[in-house]
Every structure is written in C-alpha cells, then in structure tokens.
Amino acid sequence: MAKIDRVKEFINYLKVILVFILATDVGLVGWIANHYDDEKLFLVSLALVVVLVLLLIAVIINKKIIKDIKSLEDL
C-alpha cells in the first residue's frame, strides 16, 4: 500500500471516530437538557464534564485531520 493511500485511510478512520464522538456529544447535551432540573445534580455535572472532554478530543482529532490533509500535498 502506498503511503498516500495509508494517509487517506487514516484520515477516514479519524473521521469515523470524530462522527462517533460528536454524536455522543449531541446525545449527552440532549440528556442534560432533559435532566438539568432533576435532583441528580451530580450526574448532570458529570455529563457536562464529559461533554467538555469530548469536545476537546474532537478539536484535537480535527486538527490532526487538517494536518494530515495538508501533508497529502507533499506526497
């Protein structure tokens, strides 16, 4: 397998992971919106922390995808 094909496949793999993370994030935000007034403040707070961590991971993956796409110009 050529190096360019390997980089393209890795970009596709990262895109799948990014979609999964963003879908999970949207689901958690919806869950928080439905349960923010419950007495389970700890679970809502924990979900909010998870949302923020997933957003950070999504940004990191996005930067890696952009870096890999730019590296394709050199191949």
C-alpha positions as CSV (number, residue, x, y, z in Angstrom):
1,M,0.0,0.0,0.0
2,A,1.4,3.4,-1.0
3,K,2.0,6.0,1.7
4,I,-0.7,8.3,0.2
5,D,-3.3,5.5,0.5
6,R,-2.3,4.8,4.1
7,V,-2.7,8.5,5.0
8,K,-6.1,8.6,3.3
9,E,-7.3,5.6,5.2
10,F,-6.1,7.1,8.4
11,I,-8.0,10.3,7.7
12,N,-11.1,8.2,7.0
13,Y,-10.6,6.4,10.3
14,L,-10.3,9.6,12.2
15,K,-13.4,11.0,10.5
16,V,-15.4,8.0,11.7
17,I,-14.1,8.5,15.3
18,L,-15.0,12.2,15.0
19,V,-18.5,11.5,13.9
20,F,-19.0,9.0,16.8
21,I,-17.6,11.5,19.4
22,L,-19.8,14.3,18.1
23,A,-22.9,12.1,18.0
24,T,-22.2,11.1,21.6
25,D,-21.7,14.7,22.5
26,V,-25.1,15.7,21.0
27,G,-26.8,12.9,22.8
28,L,-25.3,14.0,26.1
29,V,-26.3,17.6,25.5
30,G,-29.9,16.4,24.9
31,W,-29.8,14.3,28.0
32,I,-28.5,17.3,30.0
33,A,-31.3,19.5,28.6
34,N,-33.9,17.0,29.7
35,H,-32.5,16.5,33.2
36,Y,-31.0,19.8,34.3
37,D,-33.8,20.4,36.8
38,D,-33.7,17.0,38.4
39,E,-32.2,16.4,41.8
40,K,-29.4,14.4,40.3
41,L,-27.1,17.3,40.1
42,F,-24.0,15.1,40.3
43,L,-25.0,13.1,37.2
44,V,-25.8,16.3,35.2
45,S,-22.5,17.8,36.3
46,L,-20.6,14.7,35.3
47,A,-22.3,14.6,31.9
48,L,-21.3,18.2,31.4
49,V,-17.7,17.4,32.2
50,V,-17.8,14.5,29.7
51,V,-19.3,16.8,27.0
52,L,-16.4,19.3,27.5
53,V,-13.8,16.5,27.4
54,L,-15.4,15.0,24.2
55,L,-15.4,18.5,22.6
56,L,-11.7,18.8,23.4
57,I,-11.0,15.4,21.9
58,A,-13.0,16.4,18.8
59,V,-10.9,19.5,18.4
60,I,-7.7,17.6,18.7
61,I,-8.9,15.0,16.1
62,N,-10.0,17.8,13.8
63,K,-6.5,19.4,14.0
64,K,-4.9,16.0,13.2
65,I,-7.2,15.5,10.2
66,I,-6.3,19.0,8.9
67,K,-2.6,18.3,9.4
68,D,-2.8,15.0,7.5
69,I,-4.8,16.6,4.7
70,K,-2.1,19.2,4.3
71,S,0.6,16.5,4.4
72,L,-1.1,14.9,1.4
73,E,0.0,17.8,-0.7
74,D,3.6,16.7,-0.3
75,L,3.0,13.1,-1.3
